[in-house]
Amino acid sequence: MTTVANGLGPDAEHRTKPTGWILRAVVSAHVVAIVGQPVFAGVYLTGDYDSLRWHAVGADVVTSLGYLQVIAAIMVWVRLRHPWPFLATMAVVAAETVQYFAGLDGALWLHIPVGVMTIAALVVLFIAVWRQPLPKREAGHA
């Protein structure tokens, strides 16, 4: 018979830890912000030139959330010993940075396709962090 310490249940060690929940929250906010970007760009392309300002503000918000996500992913790596969220986040943030500066430069030939790829990558990362628990792993698994 299995005894349960602290009344947490037999699978308590396999549940997502608070650090993992922080990463999930930041990734979720990041996805919401980045999905708004093509909407603002589309409204701009229909002739509402004021919405370019919304697109620029959205880019700043998305970029800031990306950097917060890097911090959260580092916490997950250090505290829970899961390196993959950090590596995936760095790939997304690198793409966002390229996309951000391409947009500032007006290089739409680069800005639009990198933006589409960045949104797709972030949605995949969102699914990955919500699909499986983020428990603490033993030191040998990192």
C-alpha positions in Angstrom: 0.0 0.0 0.0 1.3 3.4 -0.9 1.5 6.1 1.8 0.8 9.6 0.8 3.0 12.3 2.4 1.4 15.6 3.3 -1.9 14.6 1.8 -0.9 15.7 -1.7 -1.8 12.4 -3.4 0.3 9.6 -4.9 1.3 11.5 -8.0 2.2 14.8 -6.3 5.9 14.5 -7.5 4.6 14.4 -11.1 2.5 17.5 -10.9 3.6 20.9 -12.4 5.5 22.9 -9.8 4.8 26.7 -9.2 7.8 27.6 -11.4 6.2 25.7 -14.3 2.9 27.5 -13.7 4.7 30.8 -14.0 6.1 29.7 -17.3 2.7 28.6 -18.5 1.2 32.0 -17.5 3.9 34.0 -19.3 3.7 31.8 -22.5 -0.1 32.2 -22.5 0.1 36.0 -22.2 2.8 35.9 -24.9 0.5 33.9 -27.3 -2.4 36.3 -26.7 -0.3 39.3 -27.5 1.4 37.9 -30.5 -1.9 36.7 -32.1 -3.1 40.4 -32.0 -0.2 41.5 -34.2 -1.5 40.2 -37.5 -4.9 41.7 -36.6 -3.4 45.2 -36.1 -1.3 44.8 -39.3 -4.4 43.7 -41.3 -6.4 46.7 -40.1 -3.5 48.9 -41.2 -3.4 47.3 -44.6 -7.2 48.0 -45.1 -6.4 51.7 -44.9 -6.7 52.6 -41.2 -3.2 54.1 -40.9 -3.6 54.8 -37.2 -3.6 51.1 -36.4 0.1 51.0 -37.4 0.7 52.7 -34.0 -1.2 49.7 -32.4 1.0 47.3 -34.3 4.1 49.1 -33.0 2.9 49.1 -29.4 1.9 45.4 -29.8 5.4 44.7 -31.0 6.9 46.3 -27.9 4.5 44.3 -25.7 5.3 41.0 -27.5 9.0 41.6 -27.3 8.8 42.4 -23.5 6.8 39.3 -22.9 9.4 37.3 -24.8 12.1 38.6 -22.5 10.0 37.7 -19.5 9.5 34.3 -20.9 13.3 33.9 -21.2 13.5 34.6 -17.4 10.7 32.2 -16.6 12.3 29.5 -18.8 15.7 30.0 -17.0 13.8 29.5 -13.7 12.3 26.2 -15.1 15.7 25.1 -16.2 17.5 25.9 -12.9 14.7 24.9 -10.5 13.0 22.0 -12.3 15.9 20.9 -14.5 14.0 21.1 -17.8 16.2 22.8 -20.4 13.9 22.4 -23.4 11.6 25.4 -22.5 14.7 27.7 -22.4 16.0 26.4 -25.7 12.6 26.8 -27.4 12.1 30.2 -25.9 15.5 31.4 -27.1 14.6 30.3 -30.6 11.3 32.1 -30.5 12.8 35.3 -29.0 15.7 35.3 -31.6 13.1 35.1 -34.4 11.0 37.8 -32.7 14.1 40.1 -32.5 14.8 39.6 -36.2 11.2 40.2 -37.0 11.0 43.3 -34.8 14.0 45.0 -36.5 12.8 43.9 -40.0 9.6 45.7 -39.2 11.3 48.8 -38.0 13.4 48.8 -41.2 10.3 48.3 -43.4 11.7 45.0 -44.8 8.2 43.4 -45.3 9.7 40.6 -47.4 11.4 39.4 -44.2 9.0 40.8 -41.5 5.9 39.0 -42.6 7.2 35.4 -43.2 9.3 35.5 -40.0 6.2 36.8 -38.1 4.1 33.9 -39.4 6.9 31.4 -38.4 7.2 33.1 -35.0 3.5 32.8 -34.3 3.5 29.2 -35.3 6.5 28.4 -33.1 5.0 30.1 -30.1 1.7 28.3 -30.5 3.6 25.0 -30.6 5.5 26.0 -27.5 2.3 27.0 -25.8 0.9 23.5 -26.6 4.0 21.8 -25.3 4.1 23.6 -21.9 0.4 22.9 -21.3 0.4 19.3 -22.7 2.7 17.8 -20.1 3.4 18.4 -16.4 6.6 20.2 -15.5 7.7 18.4 -12.3 11.1 18.7 -10.8 13.5 16.2 -12.4 16.4 14.5 -10.8 19.8 16.0 -11.3 20.9 13.1 -13.6 18.2 14.0 -16.2 19.3 17.6 -16.9 
